Amino acid sequence: MAITLEDMQLWLARHAEPQWAVDGINQRDPQLTERGHQQATLLAKRLAEVEEPFTELLVSPARRAQQTAAPIADALGLSPHTIDDLTEIRMPDWSDTPEETVQQIFKASYQRPPAQWWDGLEGGESFRDFHDRITGAFAAMLSDRGLKRPSHDEPTQLWQVASHDEKVLVVAHGGTNAVALGFLLGAAPTPWEWERFVLGHASLASLVSFPLGGEHILSMRTFNDCEHLAQEMRTK
């Protein structure tokens, strides 16, 4: 079935490859690598070739997301709108910490019992708070654009669609987009959403509203789409 602007569309892009370490030291708000800038340019070209035009570009405030969105904004002729709550889960302050140490912390964190994952890393944002922040941001963002939950709020995750001509592109993060996908598709949350919905750098996921049961569901049409990137340009 062809998708037209009679449907509400939501596209999620993950930022391109960031430079997490400079001279071996972890960066709190990293910029893109040279390859990351190339990925962002290729992503922008891909999005400019999409048949129906995008109506809005929403972006996380993180530098890696802003730098990814810059060529997209130029290619689409849109002014990006920054939404602070779209940023990735907030990590502990690792300023001046060797990147090797940070990677060891992450590696050790995977050995925690599942229940402890909800608490996040010590000194950082808990997954509970992160999940509430992201789902709240998406609920408000979609409500402002005519996509709301019915008052009965059944567990089937039906939506009421007041506007049918929106095609929104969100440039954010692996964790942000993974939590959003679970929320929008009605999946029960887990504190390891990154590992359930794995999105590569500069990849795309897309959803469209679909009439069902007198209202609408959000149907995922693409996931981890990176066809615009050559194999050697694909990173995670």
N, C-alpha and C positions, 0 to 999 in steps of 0.2 A: 504494500500500500504506500503510495507516494505521500511524503510529508509536505505540507504547504504552510503558509503563514496563517491558515485557518486554525492551526494547532499552536499551542503554547510550547515553545522549545527552550530547553536549558542545556547549554554546553559548558562543560568543565574542562579547563586546561591546567595541567600541572606546570609549574615554572621549569625553565631549562636548567642545565647542570650548574650548580653553584660551586664556588671555590671555598670549601669549608676550612681550609688551612692555608696560611701564608707564612712561609718560613717555618713550617712545622707547628704553628700556633693556631688554635681554634679561633674562628671568626664568629662573633655573635650574630651579625647581620651580613652574611656574605654576599659578594657580588657574583656575577656569572663568570664562568671560565670562558676562554676564547671559544671552545667548542660549544659552550652554552649559548653564546651570542649567535653562533651559526645555527644552532637548533631553533632559537627564537625567530630568526629570519625565515627559516624554512617553514616553521609553524605559521607565521604571518602570511606567507605566500599561499599555503594550503587553505587557510581560512578565507583569504580573499577570493579563492576560486569556488567557494561554496555557493550553490545556486541562489538560494534566497538570502538577502542581506541580513546581517545582524542589526538589532535595534539598540543594543546597549552593551557596554563593556565595563564590568565590575572587577576590581583588583584588590588583592591583599596589599597592605602597606609595606611588607618586607621588600628589601631592595631587590632580591632575586626575582620576585614576582613583578615588581615595577619595571625592571629591565627587560623581562620577558614580554610584558605588555606593550612596551614602547613601540617596537616595529609593528605589532598587531594594530595598535591604534592608528598608525600612519597608513597601513594597508587597508584598513576598513573605513577610514575617515571618521572615526569615533573619538570622542574625548573620554578617557578613562575616569571612572568614578571609584575612589578608594573607600573601602569599607574596613575599618580597623579590626572588627571581630573576625575577619576571614583569615587572620594570620595563623600560622602553624602552632601546635601545642608549645607552650612556653617552657623552655629548658632552664635548668639551673644556670647561674652566672658562671660560665667557664672562661671568662676573660683571662688572657695570659696563660691559659692551660694548654699544654702540648696536645696536639690532635691525637697522638698515640694514646694518651691517657683517657681522652674522651671516648675513643673507640673501645678501649678496655672496659669502661663503665657500661657502654651499650651492650657489649658482649655478655658481661656478667648479668645485666638486667634481664636477659632472656631466660635465665635459669630461675627466676622468681616463680613462686606458686601463682597460678592464674588469678587468684583472688587479690593478690598484691598489685597486679597490674593496674587496677582501678586507682591506686594512689599515685601513680606516676613516679617520677624520679625525685629523690629527696632534694628539696630546694626549688623544684619546678612546679608547673601547673599539674594538678591531678587530672586523670582522664575524665573523671566525673565532671569536673568544671569545664574541661575542654569540650566534652560532648555537649554540655548544656549551652556553652557559648556558640558553638557552630550551628547546632540545630535551631537555637533561638535566632541567630543571624539569618539563616536561610528561611525560616518561617516568616520573619518580619519582611525580609527582602521580597519573597514571593507574594506575601499578602499585599504589599504595596503595589504589586504588578498584577493583581487580580486573581491570584491563585491561593485559595484558602481551604482550610479543613472544614468539613461540614460541622454543624453544631453538635451532632450526635457523636462525631469523632470515633467511628467504628474502627476496630483493629485491622480492617482490610485496607486502611490508608487511602480512602477515597478523598478526592479533592473537588472543590467547586472552582470552576474556571469562569471568571467574569470577562477576561480579555483574551482574545484569540490571535492577536497579531504581535505578540512579543517573541523575540528570539534573542535571548540573553546569553552572553559569554562571560564566564567567571574565570579569572586567572588566579590560581591560589596554589595549594600545596598538596602533597601526597596524603597527609593525615586529614587535612581539611576536606579535601574532595572525597576521601574514603568515608568519613563520618557522614558527609552530606548524602552520598549515595545510599548508605544504609538507611538513613532517615527518610529519604524521598521514596525509597522502594518498600518501606515498611518492615525492614529487617530488624530483629532485636539487636540492640547494641552489644558489642564486645569491646574490651579495652585494647584489642590488637587489630583494629580496623585496617591499619596499614598493611597487614599481612593477609587480610581477607579480600581487600580490593587493591591490588598492587598496580600502581600507575607509574610508568616510566617518565623520565624528564621530557617535557614538551609533548606529552601525549594528550589525547582527547577522550572524553566520555560525553555522550549526549543522551538526553531524555526528551520525550515528547508526551504531551497530554493526550490521553486516549479515552473517548467516551465509553463508560461502562456503568451499568447499574443505575442509570439516571444521573450519574455524576461523571468523574474522570479518575483514571489512575495515571501515574507517571510510568511510562514504558521506556526501559533503557534500550537504545538502538545501537550504540557503539560503546566500546570499552577498551581502554589502553590502545587506542588507535594511534599508531606511529608510522603509518605508511608514507608519510612525507619525509621520513628520516632513513637514510641508507643504514645498512646493518652496523657499520662501524661508527655511526653517529648515535646509536641508541644506548642510553645509559640509565641507570636506576639510582 
